[in-house]
């Protein structure tokens, strides 16, 4: 099987982001608009200070237990300085969200940042997120492909790993949690991975969704919900996803509960998926937001020190059991 070739510089950065076993157990806290809404829903201030402070608490309390942390340059720079010395740093380069008034969910980069500036900040990797519908028009998708190429070229020039996060959707804007979309999701996720595994994009790690909505898988459905996939069909799709790329790939948690995410990773292992770790956000810390918003710093810190730490340690135990070292996908 084809493998990824890394320069010595990129290889060292990848090791900085990983466990001693070359598995990535990264913590995502690059949320911006979504985090603002979560703090507001908890009754807290939606000002910049609260967002910055929450990210600082996450970095202080949880990076001793994660191999690396993903932060954004807009609110997360102070938090980069508070991470544990053994925790690597991934920095988001894209603007959050997309222009809902325009067609195609076209991505954009933060105008006063670059791969060079991200590396100068002390980062071990550059991350961008792209919403991609493999079935959308060539006109739309070609713009996105050129954008991904552009960032890849910057990362090559700066000799820093490139993490490409791909979030699938359907151009008709159907609800991605709906049963209708659940039927399309495996195709959307797997084919997008194939597209961006091409060498021209220079991606080093793909951050991806699991290939099925587990809420519609036999054995995982809630009472009254009809499964759309048998257990074996879902296992086969996880294996197909793993075989779809030669690149290291890690799973995003997509906001599901900590327990469901852990069960999903074990399911992936059972399927024979050779995924290489996780970049997990809300599944670890989401419940801390309301505590922080309502009761302040110390209450938020206490929640993270107890429950957040437990969520990460439980996840780490699952990753150690289920994930495959990324070195197996590298020359």
Secondary structure, DSSP 8 states (H G I E B T S, - for coil): ---B---HHHHHHHHHTS-TTS-EEEEE---SHHHHHHHHHTT---SHHHHHHHHHHHHHHHGGGSSEEEEETTT-HHHHTTS-TT-EEEEE-B-SS--TTSTT----B-TT--HHHHHHTT-SEEEEEEEE-TTS-HHHHHHHHHHHHHHHHHHHHHT-EEEEEEEE--TT---TTSHHHHHHHHHHHHHHHHHHTSGGG--SEEEE--SS-GGGBTTT--TT---SB-HHHHHHHHHHHHHT-SSEEEEE-TT--HHHHHHHHHHHHHHT----EEEE-HHHHHHHHHHHHHH-HHHHHHHIIIIIHHHHHHHHHHHHHH---GGGGB-
